Amino acid sequence: MGALPSLSMAPLSLSAWLERLESQHPVEIELGLERVSAVADKLGLRSSPPTTLTVAGTNGKGSVVSVLSAALVHSGERVGRYTSPHLNRFNERICIDDAEVQDAELIAAFEAIEYASAAISLTYFEVATLAALWIFRERDVDIQVLEVGLGGRLDAVNIIDADLSVVTNIGLDHTNWLGDSRELIAIEKAGVARPGQPCVVGDPDPPHSLLSTLDALGAKTFLMNRDWRVADGEMQTASHQSYQLPDKTGVLPVNMGAAIQALELSGKVSLDQSLVDHLASVSLTGRLSRMQTEHYELVLDVAHNVESVSQLVHFLRDHPVSGKTIAVFGVMGDKPIRDMLSLCETVFDEWNLIDLCHVPRAMSTDRLAGFFEPTGAAINRGSFPDLWQSLMTRVTTGDRIVVFGSFFSVGEATAYLAAHHQDGEQN
């Protein structure tokens, strides 16, 4: 990053700062902790940090973070929550007591980071992570709940020693950076654990490398189906306490269970059925979010890899509709698209491909359409607004529209629908 702007210059707006951060580092992803650690130490962010809960994994991280945060806030703790990516506003990534931070706080954080970084070049995600940690310190939070962005061992979040960690599902994603097998990826995810500290594993079939790495690190591992269990809407914790899980569609039982086990181990809450019942209020936009209108049902899901698409397909099959199920799909080019689409073969009656040409990593609709040529499936292509307006002319009672494939796809949908006041009953 460059030097701090002179006082004679007009202060940058948040949008100007974000544009600057997106363009200043030569690559979007550069794993490693040396650069971000050096800046964090200049800012004093690793000296006596608040209690830290770190969540890694392929799918389910956001759900676990949200459940942890909601329970801790409800219990009277002052909680900083950091997640990524965002759907519509950067502010979504950094929350205090479940409320997004203000633009002015983010700008102050970016200014402090730029001054401390001097000649050290940081990625967008590294700056975002430092901003979260800086704001959490400034706001004197009791607990910070941090979602790993990519991997774990070399992710910027891992500059802070976790007092407790959670590792959710392990799947094949970001293979160019993390490895091309679950065994290799699991080693990276396990890197968030610390010696002598609890690590809750929420994968029902964890790779052997995950467990061996946690053992080598000296973590206290709490393994699903060995130390804690979820079955038939009920959970039994490692201390043999049983709780009835809330019937919350957007949070999978395994992720709810992992969060509850982590809460028990944290010692920060009085865990009882009433607190578990409160977790039914946790809402995550874009995680099997459902809206019912007079004529159709809308499902928004950020499913963007094989495991999450499989979960979405399972849900759609378990909840059939009387009409057509219509896909509105946009995806990044580095995803296992053929495998994702093969899971959907018998689920969707119509495909609409979102043109995400403004996103450098996105697959073009022309290339994406090529995956459908052997099937002869009828497809439509265009921007989300164009696709949506066309759908509204032909959707009929009993139909279901499913927007999925990436955070960008769901983000465009939520922004457009909010701007055009689409009304419906939330499920």
Secondary structure, 3 states (H helix, E strand, C coil): CCCCCCCCCCCCCHHHHHHHHHHHCCCCCCCCCHHHHHHHHHHCCCCCCCEEEEEECCECHHHHHHHHHHHHHHCCCCEEEECCCCCCCHHHHEEECCEECCHHHHHHHHHHHHHHHCCCCCCHHHHHHHHHHHHHHHCCCCEEEEECCCCCCCCHHHHCCCCEEEECECCCCCHHHHCCCHHHHHHHHHCCCCCCCEEEECCCCCCHHHHHHHHHHCCEEEEECCCEEEECCEEECCCCCEEECCCCCCCCHHHHHHHHHHHHHHCCCCCCHHHHHHHHHCCCCCCCEEEECCCEEEEECCCCCHHHHHHHHHHHHHCCCCCCEEEEECCECCCCHHHHHHCCCCCCCEEEEECCCCCCCECCHHHHHHCCHHHCCCEEEECHHHHHHHHHCCCCCCEEEEEECCHHHHHHHHHHHHHCCCCCEEC
